[in-house]
């Protein structure tokens, strides 16, 4: 197979050289687990297991009191299975700062072999502390502004004498799930990739000699998007929604079908019980929510540090709603997505996406 597509440069994050500069974004609950993460890792990218509420639908969870212990056991299982499927790939985790067992999930990640931790939904100011016994693990905060990048780098260096191994800039105008900007700030130029990415690249070069590579996330779909991001100063990209409609994605087939059926106007902004605006796919659950109909409000695990469902008995249980969609229940399920949700047309293999982007045959077929 010959191709006129220019090779993508590898991405260096900490001690790890990533042959194809793509990080698969973490998608909870169990949308990106061992199957998807290992498939991406086998293609030369970074595969991430989303750790939030990972125990749900696992053999370890029976009732609410099992929740936190079961999360740790389920994460150990997922990392082990991912490593079995991808013995030579780069496997990491996505750990949300906003969850109550953030520290436990980080520690369980490194203790069970995660090579990279990508962390957002808040600033992971203590991440180096929780991983101090595993210095080879790459630490990658998610940020939405130059101000946040400066804060992270200065704080980590002052307290821990280390810098982030990379930073993921997430464009709230296009990203999926919880967004790093308020509703009134969405769709403004000041938070866009075109505005912030060059600022971050210049800052990294001038202040740290390019030691902190910038990875961009949100709205990345094809090779043209990747080339544009690299032209703006990124060293790599993070892609999440693009991998939903793959055979390897860990979600139920109904979940994937919802994307195939999505039409223009079906990507909406909802208010999360965590207090953040979120981008989601319109489902029967969303229609009920917007229509003022009754939805599940019972908090079953107290999983978030701040939660309107638990603290005010308002909104809905987001862990329950995300779990339901992953299991295929569209009536009670919430689906988070990026702005490209409606671009899916078929279920493909992860290797097909990499071949399209790189113009090269998958090593799985050689």
SERO-936625 format. One record per residue (C-alpha): x, y, z; residue number from 1. Coordinates in nm, 4 decimals, m for minus. Layout:
BEGIN
+----------+----------+----------+------+
|     east |    north |       up | guke |
+----------+----------+----------+------+
|        X |        Y |        Z |  NUM |
...
+----------+----------+----------+------+
This chain:
BEGIN
+----------+----------+----------+------+
|     east |    north |       up | guke |
+----------+----------+----------+------+
|   0.0000 |   0.0000 |   0.0000 |    1 |
|   0.1391 |   0.3362 |  m0.0999 |    2 |
|   0.0102 |   0.6704 |   0.0204 |    3 |
|   0.0746 |   1.0378 |  m0.0435 |    4 |
|  m0.0207 |   1.1205 |   0.3154 |    5 |
|   0.2757 |   1.2619 |   0.5066 |    6 |
|   0.3685 |   1.0701 |   0.8216 |    7 |
|   0.2607 |   1.2245 |   1.1501 |    8 |
|   0.5425 |   1.3104 |   1.3911 |    9 |
|   0.5653 |   1.0955 |   1.7048 |   10 |
|   0.4625 |   1.2484 |   2.0361 |   11 |
|   0.7006 |   1.2412 |   2.3323 |   12 |
|   0.5315 |   1.2512 |   2.6730 |   13 |
|   0.7647 |   1.1860 |   2.9628 |   14 |
|   0.9502 |   0.8624 |   2.8985 |   15 |
|   0.7044 |   0.7457 |   2.6369 |   16 |
|   0.7334 |   0.7872 |   2.2609 |   17 |
|   0.3879 |   0.7643 |   2.1051 |   18 |
|   0.4246 |   0.6576 |   1.7402 |   19 |
|   0.0941 |   0.8146 |   1.6309 |   20 |
|   0.0289 |   1.1403 |   1.8239 |   21 |
|  m0.3255 |   1.0484 |   1.9257 |   22 |
|  m0.4525 |   1.0050 |   2.2793 |   23 |
|  m0.7913 |   0.8360 |   2.3030 |   24 |
|  m0.9990 |   1.0496 |   2.5377 |   25 |
|  m1.1449 |   0.8967 |   2.8511 |   26 |
|  m1.5200 |   0.8319 |   2.8282 |   27 |
|  m1.7184 |   0.7201 |   3.1299 |   28 |
|  m1.8976 |   0.5293 |   3.2466 |   29 |
|  m1.7265 |   0.2262 |   3.0878 |   30 |
|  m1.7505 |   0.3682 |   2.7365 |   31 |
|  m1.3713 |   0.3579 |   2.7173 |   32 |
|  m1.2613 |   0.0549 |   2.9124 |   33 |
|  m1.0147 |  m0.2233 |   2.8344 |   34 |
|  m1.1371 |  m0.3115 |   2.4840 |   35 |
|  m1.1186 |   0.0369 |   2.3363 |   36 |
|  m0.8047 |   0.1409 |   2.5229 |   37 |
|  m0.6108 |  m0.1680 |   2.4131 |   38 |
|  m0.7259 |  m0.1339 |   2.0517 |   39 |
|  m0.6010 |   0.2258 |   2.0341 |   40 |
|  m0.2745 |   0.1321 |   2.2043 |   41 |
|  m0.2186 |  m0.1454 |   1.9490 |   42 |
|  m0.2409 |   0.1114 |   1.6695 |   43 |
|   0.0333 |   0.3291 |   1.8176 |   44 |
|  m0.1797 |   0.5774 |   2.0113 |   45 |
|  m0.2458 |   0.6063 |   2.3843 |   46 |
|  m0.5450 |   0.4120 |   2.5157 |   47 |
|  m0.7179 |   0.5500 |   2.8248 |   48 |
|  m0.9551 |   0.3729 |   3.0624 |   49 |
|  m1.2013 |   0.6135 |   3.2229 |   50 |
|  m1.2029 |   0.5408 |   3.5962 |   51 |
|  m1.5201 |   0.7217 |   3.7044 |   52 |
|  m1.7784 |   0.4780 |   3.8474 |   53 |
|  m1.5925 |   0.1955 |   3.6765 |   54 |
|  m1.7348 |  m0.0646 |   3.9152 |   55 |
|  m2.0900 |  m0.0347 |   3.7835 |   56 |
|  m2.1701 |  m0.3446 |   3.5758 |   57 |
|  m1.8611 |  m0.5135 |   3.7212 |   58 |
|  m1.8663 |  m0.8342 |   3.9232 |   59 |
|  m1.7442 |  m0.6399 |   4.2270 |   60 |
|  m2.0471 |  m0.4124 |   4.2676 |   61 |
|  m2.3562 |  m0.5518 |   4.4392 |   62 |
|  m2.4888 |  m0.2626 |   4.6469 |   63 |
|  m2.4103 |   0.0995 |   4.7305 |   64 |
|  m2.1715 |   0.0251 |   5.0172 |   65 |
|  m1.9516 |  m0.1720 |   4.7768 |   66 |
|  m1.9023 |   0.1246 |   4.5457 |   67 |
|  m1.5594 |   0.2656 |   4.6395 |   68 |
|  m1.3897 |  m0.0665 |   4.7057 |   69 |
|  m1.5411 |  m0.2119 |   4.3896 |   70 |
|  m1.4060 |   0.0790 |   4.1821 |   71 |
|  m1.0513 |  m0.0099 |   4.2813 |   72 |
|  m1.0991 |  m0.3789 |   4.2043 |   73 |
|  m1.2709 |  m0.3042 |   3.8729 |   74 |
|  m0.9890 |  m0.0713 |   3.7685 |   75 |
|  m0.7304 |  m0.3387 |   3.8452 |   76 |
|  m0.9277 |  m0.5817 |   3.6272 |   77 |
|  m0.9570 |  m0.3373 |   3.3374 |   78 |
|  m0.5874 |  m0.2507 |   3.3381 |   79 |
|  m0.4940 |  m0.6177 |   3.3489 |   80 |
|  m0.7244 |  m0.7036 |   3.0579 |   81 |
|  m0.6027 |  m0.4057 |   2.8551 |   82 |
|  m0.2407 |  m0.5088 |   2.9063 |   83 |
|  m0.3175 |  m0.8654 |   2.8021 |   84 |
|  m0.4674 |  m0.7380 |   2.4761 |   85 |
|  m0.1919 |  m0.4817 |   2.4184 |   86 |
|   0.1313 |  m0.6042 |   2.5785 |   87 |
|   0.3468 |  m0.3412 |   2.4087 |   88 |
|   0.1077 |  m0.0467 |   2.3816 |   89 |
|   0.0772 |   0.2604 |   2.6019 |   90 |
|  m0.2152 |   0.2201 |   2.8422 |   91 |
|  m0.3278 |   0.4881 |   3.0843 |   92 |
|  m0.6279 |   0.6139 |   3.2757 |   93 |
|  m0.8459 |   0.9219 |   3.2864 |   94 |
|  m0.9100 |   1.0296 |   3.6468 |   95 |
|  m1.1609 |   1.3034 |   3.7251 |   96 |
|  m1.0634 |   1.5483 |   3.9993 |   97 |
|  m1.4320 |   1.6055 |   4.0763 |   98 |
|  m1.4945 |   1.2523 |   4.2048 |   99 |
|  m1.4638 |   1.1691 |   4.5733 |  100 |
|  m1.2321 |   0.8748 |   4.5122 |  101 |
|  m0.9961 |   1.0706 |   4.2874 |  102 |
|  m0.6916 |   0.9919 |   4.5020 |  103 |
|  m0.7859 |   0.6252 |   4.5296 |  104 |
|  m0.8305 |   0.5960 |   4.1524 |  105 |
|  m0.4966 |   0.7633 |   4.0856 |  106 |
|  m0.3150 |   0.5390 |   4.3320 |  107 |
|  m0.4885 |   0.2285 |   4.1957 |  108 |
|  m0.3943 |   0.3355 |   3.8432 |  109 |
|  m0.0215 |   0.3543 |   3.9085 |  110 |
|  m0.0175 |   0.0490 |   4.1329 |  111 |
|  m0.1729 |  m0.1532 |   3.8519 |  112 |
|   0.0566 |  m0.0395 |   3.5751 |  113 |
|  m0.0980 |   0.2700 |   3.4166 |  114 |
|   0.1733 |   0.4424 |   3.2148 |  115 |
|  m0.0107 |   0.7737 |   3.1881 |  116 |
|  m0.2744 |   0.9592 |   3.3875 |  117 |
|  m0.4817 |   1.2262 |   3.2154 |  118 |
|  m0.6787 |   1.4274 |   3.4676 |  119 |
|  m0.9419 |   1.6992 |   3.4396 |  120 |
|  m1.2855 |   1.8162 |   3.5642 |  121 |
|  m1.0899 |   2.0345 |   3.8052 |  122 |
|  m0.7199 |   2.1069 |   3.8454 |  123 |
|  m0.5221 |   1.8029 |   3.9696 |  124 |
|  m0.2977 |   2.0061 |   4.1979 |  125 |
|  m0.1926 |   1.7067 |   4.4132 |  126 |
|  m0.1464 |   1.4524 |   4.1355 |  127 |
|   0.2346 |   1.4298 |   4.1765 |  128 |
|   0.1882 |   1.3592 |   4.5475 |  129 |
|  m0.0400 |   1.0621 |   4.4790 |  130 |
|   0.2009 |   0.9151 |   4.2217 |  131 |
|   0.5344 |   0.9878 |   4.3907 |  132 |
|   0.6258 |   0.6181 |   4.4191 |  133 |
|   0.5835 |   0.5717 |   4.0432 |  134 |
|   0.7909 |   0.8465 |   3.8778 |  135 |
|   0.7759 |   0.6866 |   3.5333 |  136 |
|   0.4014 |   0.7401 |   3.5071 |  137 |
|   0.3353 |   1.0374 |   3.2788 |  138 |
|   0.1100 |   1.3008 |   3.4388 |  139 |
|  m0.1082 |   1.5036 |   3.2028 |  140 |
|  m0.3548 |   1.7612 |   3.3381 |  141 |
|  m0.6451 |   1.8858 |   3.1270 |  142 |
|  m0.6731 |   2.2648 |   3.1156 |  143 |
|  m0.8864 |   2.5193 |   2.9300 |  144 |
|  m0.6699 |   2.8321 |   2.9488 |  145 |
|  m0.3165 |   2.9662 |   2.9602 |  146 |
|  m0.3840 |   3.0881 |   3.3127 |  147 |
|  m0.4592 |   2.7327 |   3.4285 |  148 |
|  m0.1456 |   2.6023 |   3.2558 |  149 |
|   0.0720 |   2.8558 |   3.4348 |  150 |
|  m0.0876 |   2.7717 |   3.7681 |  151 |
|  m0.0348 |   2.3976 |   3.7239 |  152 |
|   0.3285 |   2.4278 |   3.6161 |  153 |
|   0.4267 |   2.6732 |   3.8911 |  154 |
|   0.2420 |   2.4864 |   4.1643 |  155 |
|   0.3859 |   2.1476 |   4.0712 |  156 |
|   0.7385 |   2.2762 |   4.0408 |  157 |
|   0.7211 |   2.4642 |   4.3705 |  158 |
|   0.5772 |   2.1740 |   4.5700 |  159 |
|   0.7060 |   1.8669 |   4.3870 |  160 |
|   1.0001 |   1.9836 |   4.1742 |  161 |
|   0.8416 |   1.8451 |   3.8584 |  162 |
|   0.6444 |   1.9746 |   3.5628 |  163 |
|   0.3463 |   1.8229 |   3.3839 |  164 |
|   0.4677 |   1.5734 |   3.1251 |  165 |
|   0.2156 |   1.7277 |   2.8855 |  166 |
|  m0.0990 |   1.9376 |   2.8997 |  167 |
|  m0.4268 |   1.8647 |   2.7240 |  168 |
|  m0.6032 |   2.1814 |   2.6168 |  169 |
|  m0.9756 |   2.1113 |   2.5867 |  170 |
|  m1.1777 |   2.3489 |   2.3705 |  171 |
|  m1.5133 |   2.3900 |   2.5501 |  172 |
|  m1.6749 |   2.5027 |   2.2258 |  173 |
|  m1.6439 |   2.1539 |   2.0783 |  174 |
|  m1.5507 |   1.9056 |   2.3544 |  175 |
|  m1.7821 |   1.6446 |   2.5013 |  176 |
|  m1.8956 |   1.5876 |   2.8584 |  177 |
|  m1.8153 |   1.8348 |   3.1339 |  178 |
|  m1.6824 |   2.1619 |   2.9939 |  179 |
|  m1.4218 |   2.3952 |   3.1391 |  180 |
|  m1.6243 |   2.7119 |   3.0843 |  181 |
|  m1.9507 |   2.8512 |   3.2101 |  182 |
|  m2.2612 |   2.8626 |   2.9928 |  183 |
|  m2.2186 |   3.2339 |   2.9303 |  184 |
|  m1.8613 |   3.1755 |   2.8117 |  185 |
|  m1.9356 |   2.8990 |   2.5616 |  186 |
|  m1.8752 |   2.9662 |   2.1935 |  187 |
|  m1.6570 |   3.2670 |   2.2646 |  188 |
|  m1.3352 |   3.3117 |   2.0697 |  189 |
|  m1.1293 |   3.3562 |   2.3857 |  190 |
|  m1.1726 |   2.9868 |   2.4758 |  191 |
|  m1.1310 |   2.8494 |   2.1229 |  192 |
|  m0.8485 |   2.6297 |   1.9993 |  193 |
|  m0.7475 |   2.8963 |   1.7477 |  194 |
|  m0.7001 |   3.1483 |   2.0289 |  195 |
|  m0.5610 |   2.9434 |   2.3182 |  196 |
|  m0.3492 |   2.6783 |   2.1470 |  197 |
|  m0.0914 |   2.9192 |   1.9976 |  198 |
|  m0.0688 |   3.0962 |   2.3356 |  199 |
|   0.0020 |   2.7685 |   2.5122 |  200 |
|   0.2587 |   2.6605 |   2.2530 |  201 |
|   0.4428 |   2.9928 |   2.2795 |  202 |
|   0.4357 |   2.9782 |   2.6606 |  203 |
|   0.5733 |   2.6223 |   2.6672 |  204 |
|   0.8535 |   2.7151 |   2.4287 |  205 |
|   0.9562 |   3.0394 |   2.6011 |  206 |
|   0.9139 |   2.9366 |   2.9641 |  207 |
|   1.0089 |   2.5681 |   2.9533 |  208 |
|   1.2025 |   2.5143 |   2.6319 |  209 |
|   0.9148 |   2.3126 |   2.4813 |  210 |
|   0.9445 |   2.0555 |   2.7615 |  211 |
|   0.5677 |   2.0577 |   2.8155 |  212 |
|   0.4056 |   1.9371 |   2.4922 |  213 |
|   0.0558 |   2.0696 |   2.4305 |  214 |
|  m0.2102 |   1.8238 |   2.3195 |  215 |
|  m0.5422 |   1.9616 |   2.1984 |  216 |
|  m0.8874 |   1.8084 |   2.2434 |  217 |
|  m1.2378 |   1.8880 |   2.1283 |  218 |
|  m1.3738 |   1.8588 |   1.7755 |  219 |
|  m1.0870 |   1.6495 |   1.6378 |  220 |
|  m1.2216 |   1.4082 |   1.3762 |  221 |
|  m0.9917 |   1.3543 |   1.0797 |  222 |
|  m0.6425 |   1.4136 |   0.9435 |  223 |
|  m0.7289 |   1.7690 |   0.8378 |  224 |
|  m0.8237 |   1.8515 |   1.1981 |  225 |
|  m0.4992 |   1.7012 |   1.3253 |  226 |
|  m0.2870 |   1.8896 |   1.0720 |  227 |
|  m0.4641 |   2.2131 |   1.1673 |  228 |
|  m0.3968 |   2.1511 |   1.5366 |  229 |
|  m0.0287 |   2.0831 |   1.4690 |  230 |
|  m0.0070 |   2.4008 |   1.2615 |  231 |
|  m0.1406 |   2.5942 |   1.5624 |  232 |
|   0.1333 |   2.4547 |   1.7865 |  233 |
|  m0.0021 |   2.1284 |   1.9244 |  234 |
|   0.2284 |   1.8267 |   1.9455 |  235 |
|  m0.0625 |   1.5833 |   1.9399 |  236 |
|  m0.4382 |   1.5477 |   1.9750 |  237 |
|  m0.6888 |   1.3789 |   2.1995 |  238 |
|  m0.9889 |   1.2142 |   2.0304 |  239 |
|  m1.2856 |   1.0629 |   2.2102 |  240 |
|  m1.6175 |   1.0770 |   2.0247 |  241 |
|  m1.4518 |   0.9568 |   1.7018 |  242 |
|  m1.3948 |   0.6182 |   1.8682 |  243 |
|  m1.7540 |   0.5657 |   1.9892 |  244 |
|  m1.8819 |   0.3951 |   1.6740 |  245 |
|  m1.6168 |   0.1257 |   1.6710 |  246 |
|  m1.6541 |  m0.2450 |   1.7269 |  247 |
|  m1.4040 |  m0.2157 |   2.0111 |  248 |
|  m1.5840 |   0.0610 |   2.2025 |  249 |
|  m1.6998 |  m0.0821 |   2.5359 |  250 |
|  m2.0523 |   0.0644 |   2.5201 |  251 |
|  m2.3724 |  m0.1219 |   2.4282 |  252 |
|  m2.4755 |  m0.1364 |   2.0625 |  253 |
|  m2.7792 |   0.0827 |   2.1421 |  254 |
|  m2.5369 |   0.3504 |   2.2576 |  255 |
|  m2.3552 |   0.3430 |   1.9242 |  256 |
|  m2.6791 |   0.3306 |   1.7267 |  257 |
|  m2.7890 |   0.6546 |   1.8929 |  258 |
|  m2.4938 |   0.8240 |   1.7239 |  259 |
|  m2.5729 |   0.6699 |   1.3867 |  260 |
|  m2.9281 |   0.8047 |   1.4115 |  261 |
|  m2.8260 |   1.1492 |   1.5379 |  262 |
|  m2.9264 |   1.4432 |   1.3212 |  263 |
|  m2.8261 |   1.8050 |   1.3107 |  264 |
|  m2.9501 |   1.9758 |   1.6260 |  265 |
|  m2.9227 |   1.6623 |   1.8402 |  266 |
|  m2.6124 |   1.7809 |   2.0257 |  267 |
|  m2.7226 |   1.9922 |   2.3217 |  268 |
|  m2.5853 |   2.1592 |   2.6350 |  269 |
|  m2.7203 |   2.0347 |   2.9689 |  270 |
|  m2.6443 |   2.1391 |   3.3242 |  271 |
|  m2.4678 |   1.8629 |   3.5142 |  272 |
|  m2.5381 |   1.7986 |   3.8829 |  273 |
|  m2.1653 |   1.8637 |   3.9248 |  274 |
|  m2.2349 |   2.2298 |   3.8538 |  275 |
|  m2.0812 |   2.2393 |   3.5057 |  276 |
|  m2.2356 |   2.2729 |   3.1616 |  277 |
|  m2.1983 |   1.9543 |   2.9601 |  278 |
|  m2.2337 |   1.8588 |   2.5959 |  279 |
|  m2.4625 |   1.5625 |   2.5349 |  280 |
|  m2.6573 |   1.3791 |   2.2679 |  281 |
|  m3.0325 |   1.4253 |   2.2635 |  282 |
|  m3.1939 |   1.1041 |   2.3894 |  283 |
|  m3.5366 |   1.0259 |   2.5407 |  284 |
|  m3.3771 |   1.1042 |   2.8787 |  285 |
|  m3.2692 |   1.4496 |   2.7592 |  286 |
|  m3.6132 |   1.5154 |   2.6134 |  287 |
|  m3.7699 |   1.4253 |   2.9479 |  288 |
|  m3.5228 |   1.6498 |   3.1272 |  289 |
|  m3.5899 |   1.9480 |   2.9018 |  290 |
|  m3.9625 |   1.8794 |   2.9091 |  291 |
|  m3.9754 |   1.8964 |   3.2871 |  292 |
|  m4.0734 |   1.5320 |   3.3247 |  293 |
|  m3.9652 |   1.3237 |   3.6227 |  294 |
|  m3.6205 |   1.1650 |   3.5986 |  295 |
|  m3.4245 |   0.9578 |   3.8483 |  296 |
|  m3.3031 |   1.1848 |   4.1297 |  297 |
|  m3.1824 |   0.9392 |   4.3906 |  298 |
|  m2.8115 |   0.9581 |   4.4705 |  299 |
|  m2.6892 |   0.6026 |   4.5194 |  300 |
|  m2.3140 |   0.6356 |   4.5648 |  301 |
|  m2.2232 |   0.9945 |   4.6593 |  302 |
|  m1.9552 |   0.9797 |   4.3919 |  303 |
|  m1.9006 |   1.3526 |   4.3235 |  304 |
|  m1.7305 |   1.6060 |   4.5501 |  305 |
|  m2.0062 |   1.8554 |   4.4684 |  306 |
|  m2.3441 |   1.7254 |   4.3558 |  307 |
|  m2.6821 |   1.8974 |   4.3365 |  308 |
|  m2.8547 |   1.5617 |   4.3296 |  309 |
|  m2.7083 |   1.4627 |   4.6661 |  310 |
|  m2.6725 |   1.7998 |   4.8348 |  311 |
|  m2.9915 |   1.9713 |   4.7174 |  312 |
|  m3.2027 |   1.6757 |   4.6029 |  313 |
|  m3.2332 |   1.8477 |   4.2677 |  314 |
|  m3.1260 |   1.7652 |   3.9118 |  315 |
|  m3.0551 |   1.3948 |   3.8520 |  316 |
|  m2.8017 |   1.1251 |   3.9385 |  317 |
|  m2.5440 |   1.1594 |   3.6657 |  318 |
|  m2.3642 |   0.8324 |   3.7463 |  319 |
|  m2.6914 |   0.6412 |   3.7163 |  320 |
|  m2.7836 |   0.8144 |   3.3893 |  321 |
|  m2.4410 |   0.7581 |   3.2267 |  322 |
|  m2.4372 |   0.3963 |   3.3436 |  323 |
|  m2.7816 |   0.3346 |   3.1955 |  324 |
|  m2.6796 |   0.4602 |   2.8510 |  325 |
|  m2.3627 |   0.2505 |   2.8499 |  326 |
|  m2.5827 |  m0.0503 |   2.9226 |  327 |
|  m2.8081 |   0.0367 |   2.6296 |  328 |
|  m3.1018 |   0.2013 |   2.8099 |  329 |
|  m3.1777 |   0.5134 |   2.6096 |  330 |
|  m3.4946 |   0.5941 |   2.8039 |  331 |
|  m3.3079 |   0.6645 |   3.1266 |  332 |
|  m2.9582 |   0.7050 |   2.9863 |  333 |
|  m2.7455 |   1.0159 |   2.9327 |  334 |
|  m2.4888 |   1.0193 |   2.6501 |  335 |
|  m2.2014 |   1.2658 |   2.6620 |  336 |
|  m2.0508 |   1.3610 |   2.3265 |  337 |
|  m1.8405 |   1.6139 |   2.1450 |  338 |
|  m1.9691 |   1.8391 |   1.8690 |  339 |
|  m1.8973 |   1.5820 |   1.5945 |  340 |
|  m2.1566 |   1.3280 |   1.7107 |  341 |
|  m2.3648 |   1.3552 |   1.3965 |  342 |
|  m2.0725 |   1.2679 |   1.1668 |  343 |
|  m2.0864 |   0.8940 |   1.2435 |  344 |
|  m2.2251 |   0.6862 |   0.9570 |  345 |
|  m2.1183 |   0.3286 |   1.0349 |  346 |
|  m1.9538 |   0.1012 |   1.2900 |  347 |
|  m1.5864 |   0.0513 |   1.2038 |  348 |
|  m1.2763 |  m0.0899 |   1.3645 |  349 |
|  m1.0279 |   0.1284 |   1.5488 |  350 |
|  m0.7633 |   0.0226 |   1.2988 |  351 |
|  m0.9767 |   0.1649 |   1.0154 |  352 |
|  m0.9704 |   0.5085 |   1.1797 |  353 |
|  m0.5934 |   0.4974 |   1.2215 |  354 |
|  m0.5423 |   0.3827 |   0.8631 |  355 |
|  m0.7600 |   0.6683 |   0.7378 |  356 |
|  m0.5689 |   0.9235 |   0.9451 |  357 |
|  m0.2156 |   0.7978 |   0.8834 |  358 |
|  m0.2581 |   0.6680 |   0.5298 |  359 |
|  m0.0677 |   0.3582 |   0.6379 |  360 |
|  m0.1790 |  m0.0039 |   0.6858 |  361 |
|  m0.2441 |  m0.1116 |   1.0404 |  362 |
|   0.0357 |  m0.3129 |   1.2059 |  363 |
|  m0.2442 |  m0.5522 |   1.3052 |  364 |
|  m0.2733 |  m0.6550 |   0.9383 |  365 |
|   0.0980 |  m0.6998 |   0.8755 |  366 |
+----------+----------+----------+------+
